């Protein structure tokens, strides 16, 4: 088993250090976001307004020499507003495709739960296929391609909650939480995160990111680790508090996330802690609660995380 090259560690550390200059006190969330990027997955940031969800996505984008677009979703945002449209050029007698904001390496989908289901579906299909089809013509999206979507789980007026089948398209669902008192005091003294954000310079380019992504699949997962993974997945499918457990896609996503986290942490092999650390991020939004009285929103997310946590705690770790 070959060790992780020093150049890989240097790249990851540079990216992490760049983002935490802006997002202070949230090193674990930054680590998760980098792991999702390397695993070629998309991220849903679910939290109350004003805790830095948008700033986190912008800090990642500014730290990478990649194209970045932000889409502010509203109830009247149409699929064509994000994908693009074909325009007829009278001088040439042909149609020309005008790319929408989805054609970027890093896309911030702000308040995705404000978009109508049809627009959500168009975005999530593009996330899954890494391409869009307009007028029967397939258009490939840029590589690397990462969507960071945000939603406010508290507010329900004028929102369209993402169905479970569409939530499954996100590799991870993360919650930042409020900053610690010391970090918030630093932000107050600095006048917010904007000055630091504006000063960020790219530390990695597209080729370096793609190179790191190609290494994730080479991170070794031992048979004992796979057995542990499957035991947890099986428990989600039999748990009394759940009517729907984690799918096979969820199993693969969990393994890939653990491999990516191991690489971020400088290892060429997965250990149980990688699976335990990513379990709530990857699995909680892929289960369906049995209690019909728990609706959408913050309480639902908390309960989902609690169920996954209890399963992890009750499953013996392989030796």
Number of C-alpha atoms within 10 A of each C-alpha: 8 10 10 18 11 9 9 17 16 12 17 23 15 15 21 20 16 22 27 19 15 25 24 17 18 18 14 12 18 23 20 22 26 21 27 26 26 27 25 22 23 24 24 24 25 22 21 19 14 10 15 19 25 19 17 23 26 23 26 27 23 23 21 23 18 22 16 20 19 19 18 15 21 17 15 11 17 18 19 15 16 20 22 19 17 14 11 12 10 8 6 8 8 11 13 12 15 11 17 16 18 27 23 21 20 27 23 25 26 22 20 27 24 24 25 21 19 12 23 21 15 17 19 19 15 17 20 13 10 17 16 21 13 13 9 7 9 10 15 13 18 17 17 19 22 23 26 28 24 27 23 19 20 14 13 13 7 12 19 15 20 19 10 13 10 15 17 22 20 24 27 30 25 20 17 18 15 15 16 12 10 11 15 15 13 14 17 11 9 12 11 14 18 13 11 16 21 12 10 18 14 16 17 17 12 17 13 15 20 16 12 19 20 13 17 24 15 15 22 17 18 12 9 14 19 16 12 19 22 14 15 21 22 14 18 25 17 12 16 12 17 18 14 16 21 23 17 11 12 21 18 13 22 26 23 25 30 30 29 32 29 23 27 24 16 18 19 23 22 22 19 17 13 19 25 18 16 18 23 22 24 28 26 24 26 27 25 18 21 13 13 6 8 13 11 14 17 16 12 19 19 11 16 20 18 14 20 24 16 10 17 22 12 10 13 11 15 11 6
